Amino acid sequence: MAEDSYAIMRERTFNLLTKSAKERLDLLEAYFPGVFEKDVLVDHIASYLGITRQSLSRLQREKEI
């Protein structure tokens, strides 16, 4: 179980350091489909992605176009 937790943490850290905000958002939506329909605060999602709430809103608008 510890090895699994370490692997997940390592992958998340790698993604935060190497992927763009748009790529991290795409990964989040792939891992957790419907996350924006649930009662999760946008501030928490932005924090998880390592971006500001404003940047997250901009990325969401761009995806809708």
C-alpha positions as CSV (number, residue, x, y, z in Angstrom):
1,M,0.0,0.0,0.0
2,A,2.9,2.4,0.8
3,E,4.4,1.7,-2.6
4,D,1.2,2.5,-4.4
5,S,0.8,5.7,-2.5
6,Y,4.4,6.6,-3.3
7,A,3.8,5.9,-7.0
8,I,0.7,8.1,-7.1
9,M,2.5,10.9,-5.3
10,R,5.5,10.6,-7.7
11,E,3.2,10.7,-10.8
12,R,1.3,13.7,-9.4
13,T,4.5,15.6,-8.7
14,F,5.9,14.8,-12.1
15,N,2.7,16.0,-13.8
16,L,2.7,19.3,-11.7
17,L,6.3,20.0,-12.8
18,T,6.2,18.9,-16.5
19,K,2.7,19.4,-17.8
20,S,0.8,22.6,-18.7
21,A,-2.3,23.6,-16.8
22,K,-4.4,22.5,-19.7
23,E,-2.8,19.1,-19.8
24,R,-3.3,18.8,-16.0
25,L,-7.0,19.7,-16.4
26,D,-7.4,17.1,-19.1
27,L,-5.8,14.5,-16.8
28,L,-8.1,15.5,-13.9
29,E,-11.2,15.1,-16.1
30,A,-9.9,11.7,-17.3
31,Y,-9.2,10.4,-13.8
32,F,-12.3,11.9,-12.2
33,P,-15.1,12.3,-14.9
34,G,-17.9,14.6,-13.8
35,V,-15.8,16.3,-11.1
36,F,-17.3,19.7,-12.0
37,E,-20.8,18.4,-11.6
38,K,-20.2,17.3,-8.1
39,D,-20.1,19.5,-5.0
40,V,-16.4,20.2,-5.2
41,L,-15.4,23.8,-4.8
42,V,-13.7,25.3,-7.8
43,D,-11.1,26.7,-5.5
44,H,-10.2,23.2,-4.4
45,I,-9.9,21.9,-8.0
46,A,-7.7,24.9,-8.9
47,S,-5.5,24.2,-5.9
48,Y,-5.2,20.6,-6.8
49,L,-4.1,21.6,-10.3
50,G,-1.7,24.2,-9.0
51,I,-3.4,27.1,-10.7
52,T,-5.5,30.0,-9.7
53,R,-9.3,29.9,-9.8
54,Q,-9.2,32.6,-12.6
55,S,-6.9,30.4,-14.7
56,L,-9.2,27.4,-14.2
57,S,-12.2,29.5,-15.3
58,R,-10.3,30.6,-18.4
59,L,-9.3,27.1,-19.3
60,Q,-12.9,25.9,-18.9
61,R,-14.1,28.7,-21.2
62,E,-11.5,27.8,-23.8
63,K,-12.7,24.2,-23.7
64,E,-16.3,25.2,-24.4
65,I,-15.4,27.1,-27.6
